[in-house]
Amino acid sequence: MLRNISHFVLKSTRQIKISAATSSASFNGVIPTEKIEKRYTLSSGPGGQNVQNNATKVEIRFKVNEAEWLSETLRNAIEEKLSHRINSAGELIIDSDRTRERHLNVADCFDKLRSAIYAIEKEQGKRKTSEEDEKILRERAAVATQHRLYEKRRTSEKKSLRHAAVEL
């Protein structure tokens, strides 16, 4: 009985996380691991003899256009920005052979994916500068230049007065 309740709670929390990810416009960091295919191969990374015996290299892949846990705009941006990692079947492929442990490489793959999504989302949120913004920035730069030159002149006069007092 207790086992069935815990299974139900786990299943319902997963569904809540997935629905929360799809309903919001921004990515909340939750990646449904059961919807992402994981492949394990022999690694060329560190490991010595272990490299030849255990498949520790991890490759995760999923179809970007079928990822309902991402918003439509984010899916389009991922397809555009990470096009070099998307194969002809439309699958985004991320791999890792950084460590000797398979589970650490899985975690590294998901971390790479999460970081890439956050970077794309941050780039999307950038505000484009208008002509008015550029005009304000030019004016501020001019004022800063005038202030810098004024301070330079003042420092120069102060030092020249010191030098003149020594020569007398």
Number of C-alpha atoms within 10 A of each C-alpha: 6 7 8 9 10 11 12 12 12 12 11 12 12 14 13 12 16 17 13 15 21 18 13 12 14 17 19 15 14 14 18 14 10 7 13 14 12 17 14 18 14 15 22 13 14 14 17 10 8 14 17 12 11 16 17 29 25 25 19 20 20 18 17 21 15 12 16 14 22 25 17 15 13 19 19 14 17 21 18 12 14 15 13 10 15 20 12 7 9 16 18 21 20 18 20 22 25 19 17 19 17 20 13 17 21 23 13 19 23 20 13 15 19 17 13 15 22 17 12 17 18 11 11 12 10 8 7 6 8 8 8 9 11 11 11 11 12 12 12 12 12 12 12 12 12 12 12 12 12 12 12 12 12 12 12 12 12 11 11 12 11 11 11 9 8 8 6 5
